[in-house]
Amino acid sequence: MSAEDELPREPWKMWEGAKDEPVKWTQKRRLAFAMRLVIERLVTSNAPEDELRRAADGLERYAEQLRNHPKLRYVHGFGESATAGDVGAFFDQSPMIGLANPLAPPIRLSQTGPRTAQGLVTFGSAYEGPPGSVHGGFVAAAFDEVLGYVQSLGERPGMTGTLIVRYRSPTPLHTELRFEAELVGMEGRKIFTKAHVVGEGRVCAEAEGIFISVARERFAELEAKRAEREKERASD
């Protein structure tokens, strides 16, 4: 039985931590899941050229159709758990845990204690680095997300300052990986965290992260700059 066969009937609803949103977001999650399947199967497919051409033509047409719709005027919810200040917030657009973002694996996060958390994820063929193994860059990105989640359990969540990853053994593809993280302590603006990832019964990598608490005013500045860039892009 493949990993796809083991998915729930409506896998785009599988993250229980996400808050309920309008029906449109359910359909965005569904579309993102379908796109993940296309990516996963395309990477390893030897489909004939004519079929690939028809599929590419169809996707190009739909891309143009999406271009004609208005854009969201703001990021709905949060792009990452590190800066949300609410571990149950809405993260559908996140590149690592977003159910409505086809780039996300996605990682399923949960709090396991006052200062501990867990992330579960299965990386498919699109994330391959060494043969049969997850690319180290995606392992690091997953650590950054899981550590960002656990540091947000503290008093003053912040942004990544330092991330150190030690790779112990190859991290397997097509296998559920378990990231376990802990908020170790706080010192001034610094928030200290650590984590490890287990796959196939062994520790594949370990990480230490230092996050720097940031004032809400700084986030407001970043949001203002993003809005300005989006406005410039829309006028091009």
Phi and psi restraints in degrees (value plus and minus 20) as a CYANA .aco file:
   2 SER   PHI    -103.3   -63.3
   2 SER   PSI     146.9   186.9
   3 ALA   PHI     -81.4   -41.4
   3 ALA   PSI     -54.0   -14.0
   4 GLU   PHI     -83.8   -43.8
   4 GLU   PSI     -57.2   -17.2
   5 ASP   PHI     -85.3   -45.3
   5 ASP   PSI     -44.8    -4.8
   6 GLU   PHI    -110.0   -70.0
   6 GLU   PSI     -22.5    17.5
   7 LEU   PHI     -90.9   -50.9
   7 LEU   PSI     131.4   171.4
   8 PRO   PHI     -83.4   -43.4
   8 PRO   PSI     144.6   184.6
   9 ARG   PHI     -79.2   -39.2
   9 ARG   PSI     -58.0   -18.0
  10 GLU   PHI    -141.1  -101.1
  10 GLU   PSI      58.1    98.1
  11 PRO   PHI     -83.3   -43.3
  11 PRO   PSI     -39.7     0.3
  12 TRP   PHI     -92.8   -52.8
  12 TRP   PSI     -24.9    15.1
  13 LYS   PHI    -129.9   -89.9
  13 LYS   PSI      -6.5    33.5
  14 MET   PHI     -97.6   -57.6
  14 MET   PSI     -32.3     7.7
  15 TRP   PHI    -111.5   -71.5
  15 TRP   PSI      82.7   122.7
  16 GLU   PHI     -90.3   -50.3
  16 GLU   PSI     -38.1     1.9
  17 GLY   PHI     -95.0   -55.0
  17 GLY   PSI     -38.3     1.7
  18 ALA   PHI     -93.6   -53.6
  18 ALA   PSI     117.3   157.3
  19 LYS   PHI     -95.7   -55.7
  19 LYS   PSI     132.7   172.7
  20 ASP   PHI     -83.7   -43.7
  20 ASP   PSI     121.5   161.5
  21 GLU   PHI    -156.5  -116.5
  21 GLU   PSI     151.8   191.8
  22 PRO   PHI     -76.6   -36.6
  22 PRO   PSI     140.5   180.5
  23 VAL   PHI     -76.2   -36.2
  23 VAL   PSI     -53.1   -13.1
  24 LYS   PHI     -75.6   -35.6
  24 LYS   PSI     -55.9   -15.9
  25 TRP   PHI     -92.5   -52.5
  25 TRP   PSI     -48.7    -8.7
  26 THR   PHI     -82.8   -42.8
  26 THR   PSI     -60.2   -20.2
  27 GLN   PHI     -92.5   -52.5
  27 GLN   PSI     -52.6   -12.6
  28 LYS   PHI     -85.7   -45.7
  28 LYS   PSI     -60.5   -20.5
  29 ARG   PHI     -83.0   -43.0
  29 ARG   PSI     -62.1   -22.1
  30 ARG   PHI     -82.2   -42.2
  30 ARG   PSI     -64.8   -24.8
  31 LEU   PHI     -83.4   -43.4
  31 LEU   PSI     -62.2   -22.2
  32 ALA   PHI     -82.2   -42.2
  32 ALA   PSI     -59.9   -19.9
  33 PHE   PHI     -83.2   -43.2
  33 PHE   PSI     -62.6   -22.6
  34 ALA   PHI     -82.2   -42.2
  34 ALA   PSI     -58.4   -18.4
  35 MET   PHI     -86.7   -46.7
  35 MET   PSI     -56.5   -16.5
  36 ARG   PHI     -81.9   -41.9
  36 ARG   PSI     -61.3   -21.3
  37 LEU   PHI     -82.8   -42.8
  37 LEU   PSI     -60.9   -20.9
  38 VAL   PHI     -81.5   -41.5
  38 VAL   PSI     -66.4   -26.4
  39 ILE   PHI     -80.6   -40.6
  39 ILE   PSI     -67.8   -27.8
  40 GLU   PHI     -78.9   -38.9
  40 GLU   PSI     -64.5   -24.5
  41 ARG   PHI    -100.6   -60.6
  41 ARG   PSI     -49.6    -9.6
  42 LEU   PHI     -86.3   -46.3
  42 LEU   PSI     -60.6   -20.6
  43 VAL   PHI     -75.6   -35.6
  43 VAL   PSI     -58.4   -18.4
  44 THR   PHI    -126.2   -86.2
  44 THR   PSI     -14.0    26.0
  45 SER   PHI    -105.3   -65.3
  45 SER   PSI     126.9   166.9
  46 ASN   PHI    -137.4   -97.4
  46 ASN   PSI      22.9    62.9
  47 ALA   PHI     -84.2   -44.2
  47 ALA   PSI     132.3   172.3
  48 PRO   PHI     -86.1   -46.1
  48 PRO   PSI     135.4   175.4
  49 GLU   PHI     -79.0   -39.0
  49 GLU   PSI     -61.7   -21.7
  50 ASP   PHI     -81.3   -41.3
  50 ASP   PSI     -60.8   -20.8
  51 GLU   PHI     -86.4   -46.4
  51 GLU   PSI     -61.9   -21.9
  52 LEU   PHI     -83.3   -43.3
  52 LEU   PSI     -58.3   -18.3
  53 ARG   PHI     -84.1   -44.1
  53 ARG   PSI     -64.3   -24.3
  54 ARG   PHI     -83.3   -43.3
  54 ARG   PSI     -61.4   -21.4
  55 ALA   PHI     -84.7   -44.7
  55 ALA   PSI     -63.1   -23.1
  56 ALA   PHI     -83.4   -43.4
  56 ALA   PSI     -60.9   -20.9
  57 ASP   PHI     -79.9   -39.9
  57 ASP   PSI     -64.6   -24.6
  58 GLY   PHI     -84.9   -44.9
  58 GLY   PSI     -61.2   -21.2
  59 LEU   PHI     -88.1   -48.1
  59 LEU   PSI     -57.2   -17.2
  60 GLU   PHI     -84.1   -44.1
  60 GLU   PSI     -59.3   -19.3
  61 ARG   PHI     -84.0   -44.0
  61 ARG   PSI     -61.6   -21.6
  62 TYR   PHI     -90.1   -50.1
  62 TYR   PSI     -54.2   -14.2
  63 ALA   PHI     -80.0   -40.0
  63 ALA   PSI     -60.9   -20.9
  64 GLU   PHI     -86.6   -46.6
  64 GLU   PSI     -57.2   -17.2
  65 GLN   PHI     -83.6   -43.6
  65 GLN   PSI     -62.6   -22.6
  66 LEU   PHI     -83.0   -43.0
  66 LEU   PSI     -53.3   -13.3
  67 ARG   PHI     -82.3   -42.3
  67 ARG   PSI     -45.9    -5.9
  68 ASN   PHI    -101.9   -61.9
  68 ASN   PSI     -29.9    10.1
  69 HIS   PHI    -110.4   -70.4
  69 HIS   PSI     130.1   170.1
  70 PRO   PHI     -84.8   -44.8
  70 PRO   PSI     129.4   169.4
  71 LYS   PHI    -106.0   -66.0
  71 LYS   PSI     137.2   177.2
  72 LEU   PHI     -80.6   -40.6
  72 LEU   PSI     118.2   158.2
  73 ARG   PHI    -100.6   -60.6
  73 ARG   PSI     -28.7    11.3
  74 TYR   PHI    -177.5  -137.5
  74 TYR   PSI     142.6   182.6
  75 VAL   PHI     -91.4   -51.4
  75 VAL   PSI     102.5   142.5
  76 HIS   PHI     -94.9   -54.9
  76 HIS   PSI      90.2   130.2
  77 GLY   PHI      65.3   105.3
  77 GLY   PSI    -154.2  -114.2
  78 PHE   PHI    -150.6  -110.6
  78 PHE   PSI     128.5   168.5
  79 GLY   PHI    -101.6   -61.6
  79 GLY   PSI     -39.4     0.6
  80 GLU   PHI    -174.9  -134.9
  80 GLU   PSI     136.1   176.1
  81 SER   PHI     -95.0   -55.0
  81 SER   PSI     -40.2    -0.2
  82 ALA   PHI     -81.0   -41.0
  82 ALA   PSI     -56.0   -16.0
  83 THR   PHI    -130.6   -90.6
  83 THR   PSI     -12.3    27.7
  84 ALA   PHI     -95.4   -55.4
  84 ALA   PSI     -58.1   -18.1
  85 GLY   PHI      56.6    96.6
  85 GLY   PSI     -13.2    26.8
  86 ASP   PHI    -169.9  -129.9
  86 ASP   PSI      87.7   127.7
  87 VAL   PHI     -90.2   -50.2
  87 VAL   PSI     -31.3     8.7
  88 GLY   PHI    -126.0   -86.0
  88 GLY   PSI      -1.9    38.1
  89 ALA   PHI     -90.3   -50.3
  89 ALA   PSI    -198.5  -158.5
  90 PHE   PHI    -117.0   -77.0
  90 PHE   PSI      95.7   135.7
  91 PHE   PHI    -140.9  -100.9
  91 PHE   PSI       9.1    49.1
  92 ASP   PHI     -82.1   -42.1
  92 ASP   PSI     -40.7    -0.7
  93 GLN   PHI    -117.6   -77.6
  93 GLN   PSI     -17.4    22.6
  94 SER   PHI     -84.8   -44.8
  94 SER   PSI     119.5   159.5
  95 PRO   PHI     -93.7   -53.7
  95 PRO   PSI     -28.3    11.7
  96 MET   PHI    -136.4   -96.4
  96 MET   PSI     -52.2   -12.2
  97 ILE   PHI    -144.2  -104.2
  97 ILE   PSI     -19.0    21.0
  98 GLY   PHI     -93.3   -53.3
  98 GLY   PSI      98.3   138.3
  99 LEU   PHI     -88.9   -48.9
  99 LEU   PSI     -42.8    -2.8
 100 ALA   PHI    -119.9   -79.9
 100 ALA   PSI      -8.7    31.3
 101 ASN   PHI    -134.1   -94.1
 101 ASN   PSI      91.3   131.3
 102 PRO   PHI     -85.7   -45.7
 102 PRO   PSI     -33.9     6.1
 103 LEU   PHI     -93.9   -53.9
 103 LEU   PSI     -45.0    -5.0
 104 ALA   PHI     -94.9   -54.9
 104 ALA   PSI     123.3   163.3
 105 PRO   PHI     -78.7   -38.7
 105 PRO   PSI     -60.4   -20.4
 106 PRO   PHI    -117.5   -77.5
 106 PRO   PSI     139.5   179.5
 107 ILE   PHI    -102.8   -62.8
 107 ILE   PSI     118.5   158.5
 108 ARG   PHI    -126.3   -86.3
 108 ARG   PSI      92.8   132.8
 109 LEU   PHI    -120.8   -80.8
 109 LEU   PSI     127.5   167.5
 110 SER   PHI    -174.3  -134.3
 110 SER   PSI     128.6   168.6
 111 GLN   PHI    -104.3   -64.3
 111 GLN   PSI     111.6   151.6
 112 THR   PHI    -131.0   -91.0
 112 THR   PSI     -28.8    11.2
 113 GLY   PHI    -189.5  -149.5
 113 GLY   PSI     159.5   199.5
 114 PRO   PHI     -75.9   -35.9
 114 PRO   PSI     -54.2   -14.2
 115 ARG   PHI    -153.4  -113.4
 115 ARG   PSI       5.2    45.2
 116 THR   PHI    -150.9  -110.9
 116 THR   PSI     135.7   175.7
 117 ALA   PHI    -170.7  -130.7
 117 ALA   PSI     145.3   185.3
 118 GLN   PHI    -155.3  -115.3
 118 GLN   PSI     124.4   164.4
 119 GLY   PHI    -147.9  -107.9
 119 GLY   PSI     109.5   149.5
 120 LEU   PHI    -134.7   -94.7
 120 LEU   PSI     114.4   154.4
 121 VAL   PHI    -179.3  -139.3
 121 VAL   PSI     129.0   169.0
 122 THR   PHI    -142.6  -102.6
 122 THR   PSI      97.8   137.8
 123 PHE   PHI    -109.8   -69.8
 123 PHE   PSI     112.0   152.0
 124 GLY   PHI    -114.1   -74.1
 124 GLY   PSI    -188.4  -148.4
 125 SER   PHI     -81.3   -41.3
 125 SER   PSI     -47.9    -7.9
 126 ALA   PHI     -86.0   -46.0
 126 ALA   PSI     -34.6     5.4
 127 TYR   PHI    -126.4   -86.4
 127 TYR   PSI      -3.5    36.5
 128 GLU   PHI     -92.8   -52.8
 128 GLU   PSI     117.3   157.3
 129 GLY   PHI    -136.4   -96.4
 129 GLY   PSI    -119.9   -79.9
 130 PRO   PHI     -81.5   -41.5
 130 PRO   PSI     135.5   175.5
 131 PRO   PHI     -69.9   -29.9
 131 PRO   PSI     102.6   142.6
 132 GLY   PHI      51.1    91.1
 132 GLY   PSI      -8.1    31.9
 133 SER   PHI    -149.6  -109.6
 133 SER   PSI     133.4   173.4
 134 VAL   PHI     -91.2   -51.2
 134 VAL   PSI     115.9   155.9
 135 HIS   PHI     -77.2   -37.2
 135 HIS   PSI     115.0   155.0
 136 GLY   PHI     -78.5   -38.5
 136 GLY   PSI     -50.1   -10.1
 137 GLY   PHI     -85.4   -45.4
 137 GLY   PSI     -55.9   -15.9
 138 PHE   PHI     -94.5   -54.5
 138 PHE   PSI     -52.1   -12.1
 139 VAL   PHI     -81.8   -41.8
 139 VAL   PSI     -65.4   -25.4
 140 ALA   PHI     -82.9   -42.9
 140 ALA   PSI     -61.7   -21.7
 141 ALA   PHI     -83.9   -43.9
 141 ALA   PSI     -58.0   -18.0
 142 ALA   PHI     -85.1   -45.1
 142 ALA   PSI     -62.3   -22.3
 143 PHE   PHI     -79.6   -39.6
 143 PHE   PSI     -63.3   -23.3
 144 ASP   PHI     -79.4   -39.4
 144 ASP   PSI     -60.2   -20.2
 145 GLU   PHI     -90.5   -50.5
 145 GLU   PSI     -66.2   -26.2
 146 VAL   PHI     -86.7   -46.7
 146 VAL   PSI     -62.1   -22.1
 147 LEU   PHI     -85.7   -45.7
 147 LEU   PSI     -56.9   -16.9
 148 GLY   PHI     -82.0   -42.0
 148 GLY   PSI     -56.4   -16.4
 149 TYR   PHI     -86.0   -46.0
 149 TYR   PSI     -68.8   -28.8
 150 VAL   PHI     -89.5   -49.5
 150 VAL   PSI     -53.0   -13.0
 151 GLN   PHI     -90.1   -50.1
 151 GLN   PSI     -42.2    -2.2
 152 SER   PHI     -92.2   -52.2
 152 SER   PSI     -27.4    12.6
 153 LEU   PHI     -97.0   -57.0
 153 LEU   PSI     -28.6    11.4
 154 GLY   PHI    -102.9   -62.9
 154 GLY   PSI    -190.9  -150.9
 155 GLU   PHI     -99.5   -59.5
 155 GLU   PSI     -54.5   -14.5
 156 ARG   PHI    -155.1  -115.1
 156 ARG   PSI      60.6   100.6
 157 PRO   PHI     -81.4   -41.4
 157 PRO   PSI     132.3   172.3
 158 GLY   PHI    -164.7  -124.7
 158 GLY   PSI    -172.7  -132.7
 159 MET   PHI    -135.9   -95.9
 159 MET   PSI     138.4   178.4
 160 THR   PHI     -82.0   -42.0
 160 THR   PSI     107.9   147.9
 161 GLY   PHI    -125.5   -85.5
 161 GLY   PSI     -65.6   -25.6
 162 THR   PHI    -161.0  -121.0
 162 THR   PSI     115.5   155.5
 163 LEU   PHI    -153.6  -113.6
 163 LEU   PSI      99.4   139.4
 164 ILE   PHI    -135.8   -95.8
 164 ILE   PSI     105.2   145.2
 165 VAL   PHI    -139.6   -99.6
 165 VAL   PSI     112.1   152.1
 166 ARG   PHI    -134.9   -94.9
 166 ARG   PSI      97.5   137.5
 167 TYR   PHI    -109.4   -69.4
 167 TYR   PSI      97.6   137.6
 168 ARG   PHI    -113.7   -73.7
 168 ARG   PSI     -58.2   -18.2
 169 SER   PHI    -179.0  -139.0
 169 SER   PSI     141.3   181.3
 170 PRO   PHI     -75.1   -35.1
 170 PRO   PSI     117.7   157.7
 171 THR   PHI    -113.1   -73.1
 171 THR   PSI      95.4   135.4
 172 PRO   PHI     -92.9   -52.9
 172 PRO   PSI     123.8   163.8
 173 LEU   PHI     -98.8   -58.8
 173 LEU   PSI     144.1   184.1
 174 HIS   PHI      34.3    74.3
 174 HIS   PSI       9.8    49.8
 175 THR   PHI    -156.6  -116.6
 175 THR   PSI     116.0   156.0
 176 GLU   PHI     -87.1   -47.1
 176 GLU   PSI     104.0   144.0
 177 LEU   PHI    -122.6   -82.6
 177 LEU   PSI     124.2   164.2
 178 ARG   PHI    -138.5   -98.5
 178 ARG   PSI      92.2   132.2
 179 PHE   PHI    -113.1   -73.1
 179 PHE   PSI     107.2   147.2
 180 GLU   PHI    -138.5   -98.5
 180 GLU   PSI     105.5   145.5
 181 ALA   PHI    -149.2  -109.2
 181 ALA   PSI     135.8   175.8
 182 GLU   PHI    -162.5  -122.5
 182 GLU   PSI     117.1   157.1
 183 LEU   PHI    -102.5   -62.5
 183 LEU   PSI      90.0   130.0
 184 VAL   PHI    -101.2   -61.2
 184 VAL   PSI     -62.8   -22.8
 185 GLY   PHI     156.7   196.7
 185 GLY   PSI     155.1   195.1
 186 MET   PHI    -154.1  -114.1
 186 MET   PSI     123.7   163.7
 187 GLU   PHI    -164.7  -124.7
 187 GLU   PSI      83.5   123.5
 188 GLY   PHI      44.1    84.1
 188 GLY   PSI    -147.1  -107.1
 189 ARG   PHI    -105.7   -65.7
 189 ARG   PSI     -25.9    14.1
 190 LYS   PHI    -107.9   -67.9
 190 LYS   PSI     117.1   157.1
 191 ILE   PHI    -142.7  -102.7
 191 ILE   PSI     100.2   140.2
 192 PHE   PHI    -120.8   -80.8
 192 PHE   PSI     113.0   153.0
 193 THR   PHI    -157.7  -117.7
 193 THR   PSI     141.2   181.2
 194 LYS   PHI    -168.6  -128.6
 194 LYS   PSI     139.5   179.5
 195 ALA   PHI    -181.9  -141.9
 195 ALA   PSI     144.7   184.7
 196 HIS   PHI    -164.7  -124.7
 196 HIS   PSI     141.3   181.3
 197 VAL   PHI    -143.2  -103.2
 197 VAL   PSI     115.4   155.4
 198 VAL   PHI    -135.6   -95.6
 198 VAL   PSI     113.1   153.1
 199 GLY   PHI    -163.6  -123.6
 199 GLY   PSI     114.3   154.3
 200 GLU   PHI      35.8    75.8
 200 GLU   PSI      15.6    55.6
 201 GLY   PHI      58.5    98.5
 201 GLY   PSI      -8.5    31.5
 202 ARG   PHI    -156.3  -116.3
 202 ARG   PSI     134.7   174.7
 203 VAL   PHI     -96.5   -56.5
 203 VAL   PSI     102.0   142.0
 204 CYS   PHI    -115.1   -75.1
 204 CYS   PSI     -52.5   -12.5
 205 ALA   PHI    -181.1  -141.1
 205 ALA   PSI     138.2   178.2
 206 GLU   PHI    -149.9  -109.9
 206 GLU   PSI     136.1   176.1
 207 ALA   PHI    -167.1  -127.1
 207 ALA   PSI     131.5   171.5
 208 GLU   PHI    -148.2  -108.2
 208 GLU   PSI     116.8   156.8
 209 GLY   PHI    -153.4  -113.4
 209 GLY   PSI     120.8   160.8
 210 ILE   PHI    -136.4   -96.4
 210 ILE   PSI     100.9   140.9
 211 PHE   PHI    -126.5   -86.5
 211 PHE   PSI     128.5   168.5
 212 ILE   PHI    -133.1   -93.1
 212 ILE   PSI      98.0   138.0
 213 SER   PHI     -83.7   -43.7
 213 SER   PSI     120.1   160.1
 214 VAL   PHI    -147.8  -107.8
 214 VAL   PSI     117.5   157.5
 215 ALA   PHI     -86.6   -46.6
 215 ALA   PSI     128.5   168.5
 216 ARG   PHI     -79.7   -39.7
 216 ARG   PSI     -47.5    -7.5
 217 GLU   PHI     -82.7   -42.7
 217 GLU   PSI     -54.4   -14.4
 218 ARG   PHI     -86.2   -46.2
 218 ARG   PSI     -59.2   -19.2
 219 PHE   PHI     -85.4   -45.4
 219 PHE   PSI     -56.5   -16.5
 220 ALA   PHI     -82.4   -42.4
 220 ALA   PSI     -58.1   -18.1
 221 GLU   PHI     -84.6   -44.6
 221 GLU   PSI     -63.4   -23.4
 222 LEU   PHI     -83.6   -43.6
 222 LEU   PSI     -59.7   -19.7
 223 GLU   PHI     -85.1   -45.1
 223 GLU   PSI     -58.0   -18.0
 224 ALA   PHI     -85.9   -45.9
 224 ALA   PSI     -60.8   -20.8
 225 LYS   PHI     -85.2   -45.2
 225 LYS   PSI     -59.7   -19.7
 226 ARG   PHI     -82.3   -42.3
 226 ARG   PSI     -63.6   -23.6
 227 ALA   PHI     -81.6   -41.6
 227 ALA   PSI     -57.7   -17.7
 228 GLU   PHI     -86.4   -46.4
 228 GLU   PSI     -62.0   -22.0
 229 ARG   PHI     -84.7   -44.7
 229 ARG   PSI     -60.4   -20.4
 230 GLU   PHI     -84.5   -44.5
 230 GLU   PSI     -56.7   -16.7
 231 LYS   PHI     -85.4   -45.4
 231 LYS   PSI     -60.7   -20.7
 232 GLU   PHI     -86.4   -46.4
 232 GLU   PSI     -59.5   -19.5
 233 ARG   PHI     -84.2   -44.2
 233 ARG   PSI     -59.0   -19.0
 234 ALA   PHI     -86.7   -46.7
 234 ALA   PSI     -47.7    -7.7
 235 SER   PHI    -105.4   -65.4
 235 SER   PSI     -29.7    10.3
